[in-house]
Amino acid sequence: MRVDQLTTPALLVDLDRLDANISTMGAAWPGARLRPHVKAFKSTELARRLAQHGHRGFCCATVREMEGMAAAGLGDDLLLANEVLDTARLGALVEAGARVTVAVDSSPTIDAAAAGGVREVLIDVNVGLPRCGCSPDDAGRLADEARAAGLAVRGVMGYEGHLVGLEDRAAREAGVAEAMALLATAHDAVGGEVVSGGGTGTWDSNRWITELQAGSYLLMDTAYGRLGLPFEPALTLAATVISVNRPGGWGVADVGLKALGMDHGNPSIVDRPRAKVWFCSDEHLTFGLKDAGEVDVGSRIRVQPAHVDPTVAYHERLQVVRGDEVVDTWAVDLRGW
Amino acid sequence: MRVDQLTTPALLVDLDRLDANISTMGAAWPGARLRPHVKAFKSTELARRLAQHGHRGFCCATVREMEGMAAAGLGDDLLLANEVLDTARLGALVEAGARVTVAVDSSPTIDAAAAGGVREVLIDVNVGLPRCGCSPDDAGRLADEARAAGLAVRGVMGYEGHLVGLEDRAAREAGVAEAMALLATAHDAVGGEVVSGGGTGTWDSNRWITELQAGSYLLMDTAYGRLGLPFEPALTLAATVISVNRPGGWGVADVGLKALGMDHGNPSIVDRPRAKVWFCSDEHLTFGLKDAGEVDVGSRIRVQPAHVDPTVAYHERLQVVRGDEVVDTWAVDLRGW
């Protein structure tokens, strides 16, 4: 099937770009050194491709992602890099044979892990981002508490998410060094083999971790484009122009707020880069005809979302494309909670 | 089941508020005078409740919504209030016995309707919003063209979406009068019994239409709150606090970008109205502990999204609640395209 035969809006993954991104990252972080973050793509088919490239340990953000990965036979080493109190579903995965590790950063999350049947944890350490993670000073105490509750403590994790978007490379490097020094302090107190952290934005500046948690590099956000990273945007949407108002100077395509993550702003039209996006409605994108080239009702356009992760979460499937050919369809089967 | 036993994040509909909104609107726009907009809730169960209140004609924004409504036995009079070129699926609904009307605003959309097996159309007229709709002057010509193509023209539609959020009532009324004068001109040229338009924001200022297309009033956006409308917000999310950082002064709940429509900005915490939302990540909401009252790991909070429609589209189900009791669960079964 050709891309222009797809029902629109359709979410497209450029397979050659995806594979190039996998290879580039895999050369620097081979095998188990990389723990790809499933939240960035929510598809067991894409995860399977990573496993075929030697990455068999994965990182998840939700219990549903953990369940789906285990059900797909990708449960060799699943880390829920997030705090959770509702742990019985994780215990069921352990029972069924998956290796499950969960992040903990407090007594209640430790108690929940133990009570739910989870056996392994990482101590989640706050390294500067105002989100989850204990104080570095508190990590040793929590590790003792976890061990006393019968849990194996595999090590620590800490996400320098406040730094991954810093455009100034020197500032980014200095920030990462400082954040990872906090994580190292915590690791000294905690013990274990794992120091997990990082992300796409710090893939080549974080040299302190034993495994990189990166997901965005696969489909790649435009926001990261300013960092000069070697990963290429691989996600677009095919849309159809359904209305053209020549006197008014605008066109309307059938892709809107419910097909696009909007927290980073409007999408762009990649195959008509000089065309201006005016606004999005639920199921519409209104754009200026000026500088858009030839546009008629029925014209296809290619739209790039401003934020990949919440875009993917709106869609049931990824159409895998090479040029204008649809070569495969992958279910986005890890949505929901 | 009680709300605090639900897996979080969970999307909640307050049934009493929903019913109050249905009654208030139904008193002003009874039966077929109201054509509720399915895009605002994407659930056939909620649509069935509207049908039980006498509203058996519905408005949809996508072909998938049309298909799901027909499959649920709610196909008495379905309007796709949107332009579409991929019409074969609509023709299949007609074959299966649904009444299908589609908006057209150009020769290609008329041709597509006829070719796809659609039998009835409305001429979609642009009344000021830079989106779909023909020029009012062109409506008569398009109606002739549609009839020549064998289509029954039921009338016109025109959506004054540029006016529905105007806070100044007099300005809103004047704008609606002007927009509807354009629609009336078009209707004179087109003929037919239907003049369809309006929305929640103009429910009591649009006196020119034969049927109101309104959906937001059911679950109600906070943005409309400024208009002083008599509809109450009925949609919230239950979330769990998963991490608390007292020295830093923040808490983290398990509801983020993938559970919230973000194009209108951050959500609010309705049961802790003085607490400040700092930011949302994919699966997290970070908020200030200051003025948040007592917060511990495990505390439940209630979050109100800034925009209802794209929030609902992220979720598989609506939990129907009365106070703290979950009294029903409705599938959000009209997602996708």
Interface residues (C-beta under 8 A of the other chain):
Chain A: T7 T8 P9 K39 A61 T62 V63 N82 E83 V84 L85 D86 D105 S106 P108 T109 N126 P130 R131 C132 G133 S135 G161 T240 I242 S243 V244 N245 P247 G248 W250 V252 D254 L257 K258 A259 G261 M262 D263 W278 F279 C280 S281 D282 E283 H284 T286 D296 V297 G298 H307 D309 P310 A313 Y314 H315 E316 R335 G336 W337
Chain B: T7 T8 P9 K39 A61 T62 V63 N82 E83 V84 L85 D86 D105 S106 P108 T109 N126 P130 R131 C132 G133 S135 G161 T240 I242 S243 V244 N245 P247 G248 W250 V252 D254 L257 K258 A259 G261 M262 D263 W278 F279 C280 S281 D282 E283 H284 T286 D296 V297 G298 H307 D309 P310 A313 Y314 H315 E316 R335 G336 W337
